[in-house]
């Protein structure tokens, strides 16, 4: 992944502005919800414990519980977010990469929604396929060099690290499936992943380096306005200043950075999938049981 590829990915997102704008608004609302959950939890517990010796302590406990409740709600909503938001975005990205035209305005959203619903009847079905793909990609990456070097680590840790590294690849594979309107299109995509793993892995590492560099920069920049708010308040926010900056950074990641990186990796994967030999998957079937649970027709 290079600068040109990132610029191309950004231009692709510009050509899918209706679905991209919708993503910005939805994740903006989620971010506001996370912030409100912290404040509501702190205020509720502070009020209930106002007669105690240390209501401030209870306020901090309430803030933590409020944030945990909001994060759990976000976790529960993941299948619906994927089905009604992410899948539409990845379908649009892959179609633009392949030179297909998209309607403008509201019609684009309706067109993409119909495309997704033609493949998956509900959110559970779509997210289930994504989870199975993630499992298969993780297992493949653990057995392909240099991913096999993680074998020296405890298995749960190794799997966790690889899942973090390859999450964007899963969305790129889903983009191929949605563009081709064929659930079995995972086959050429995963065949390309196996055949050209050094290339894909290099792009994944560069993508992660770009992501974390931008996250650190965003967090540092957002600390400034949060600090201004902290200075204006009668009480010190303390560590919560960093929590609020992290929540705002989450919006930058989910709304801006994730789609750019996924689009860039889809740009890498689609040409490779065109030339991939699906026969390479035959040797992996005995070693990766999850492959047999992916759609065969």
Secondary structure, 3 states (H helix, E strand, C coil): CCHHHHHHHHHHHHCCHHHHHHHHHHHHHHHHHHHHHHHHHHHHHHHHCCCCCCHHHHHHHHHHHHHHHHHHHHHHCHHHHHHHHHHHHHHHHHHHHCCCCCCCCHHHHHHHHHHHHHHCCCHHHHHHHHHHHHHHHHHHHHHCCCHHHHHHCCHHHHHHHHHHHHHHHHHHHHHHHHHHCCHHHHHHHHHHHHHCHHHHHHHHHHHHHHHHHHHHHHHHHHHHHHHHHHHHCCCCCCCHHHHHHHHHHHHHHHHHHHHHHHHHHHHHHHHHHHHCCHHHHHHHHCCCHHHHHCCCC
